[in-house]
Amino acid sequence: MFYKIDTKENFDIITPQMSQFNYNMAEELITLCAQLQINDKSAIIDFTMVEGIDEKSIKALEHLHEQFYSNNVSLAFCHLTSKIKPLLSADLNITPSLIEAIDLISMEGLERELMGE
């Protein structure tokens, strides 16, 4: 497995464990995240260890982001290097730190609860 997973009540923190994020890792991430979406859980992808990413993986991450929001759950990315961050779409939820990603996921969850009432 390419990931460390820290399970919380409403979301999981998924941390890639390799320095180069490739399409095989993206496919495994999509599989992991499909189960989260089924269980109405959000996710944070922590790129602390990642130093590089390929173009095909970037497209997969953007598609994954769309999937989460179409299933009414949140996805955020944190700890992106200055090399990777500009490669990703500005539409993605990108935060500098894990605590900010947790705050973003929590706020969006609260918004969904309030809108549902």
N, C-alpha and C positions, 0 to 999 in steps of 0.2 A: 504494500500500500504506500502511496506517495504522500499521505496526509496524516496529520495529527488532528484529532477531533475532540474538542472540549464541549460537552453537552450541557446546555442550560435549559431552563424551563421553557422559554418561548423561542429560543434560537440556538444555533450551534456555531461555534467558532472553528473554522476549518483552516488549518495552516499547512500549505505545501511544504514538503520536507526536502526539496531539491533546489539548487540554485538556478537551474534553467527550467522554465515552465514550458512544456511541450504539449503537442496535441494529445498524446496518450494520457497525460495528466489531466487535460481538459475533459476528455471523455470520461475518465473516472470521476472527476468532480461533478459532471452532469448527472452521472448515475447516483452519486451520493446525495446530491441536491434534489433529485426527483423524489426520494423518500421523504425528505424534509417537507417538501411542498404538499405531499399527500397528507402529512400529519399537521398541516397548517403551522409549520415552524419557519421562521426566517433564518438567514445565515449571514455570517461575516466571514469573508475570505481575507486572512491575514498573510500578506506577502512579505513578512519579515525576512525570510531566507531567500527569496527569489531575486535574482540579479538580472535575468533576461527572459524574454518571451518571444515566441514566433507569431507571425501574422495570423496563421490559422487559429491559434489559441485565443488571440484577441477577439476574433469574430465569434468564437465559441463562448467567451465570457460575456460579450454583448448580448448574444442570444439567450444565455442563461439569465441575465438580468431581466430581459423581457418576459421570460417564462415565469420568474418569481412574481413580478407585478401583475401578470395576467391571472395568476392564481391567488392574488390578494394577500401576498406575504412580501417581506422586504429582503433585499440583498445589499450589502455594503462591502466595499473593499478598503483595506487600510494598509499602512506601511509600504506603499509603493515607492520604489526608487525614483530618482529624478530622471532616470533613463526610461523607465516603463510608463510612468504617469502620463506623459504627453502622447503616448501611443493609443491610450484608451479614450473612448468617447466621453465628451463632457457631460453626456446625459446619465452616466453611471454615478452611483453614490460612492464617491471616493473621499476618504477622510485621512488626515495625517496620522491619527493614533487609534488604538483599539478602543479606548474609553469614548472617543467621539463617535466611533462606529456603533458602539453599544447604545449611546444616547440617541443616535439617528434611528436605529432599529426600534428602540423603545418608543420614541415620539411618534413614529409612523404607526406603530401598533395601537397607541392611544388614540390617534386620529381615526383609525379604522373603527375602533370601539365606539367612539363618540358619534361618528357618522352613521353607525348601525343602529343607534338608539332612536 
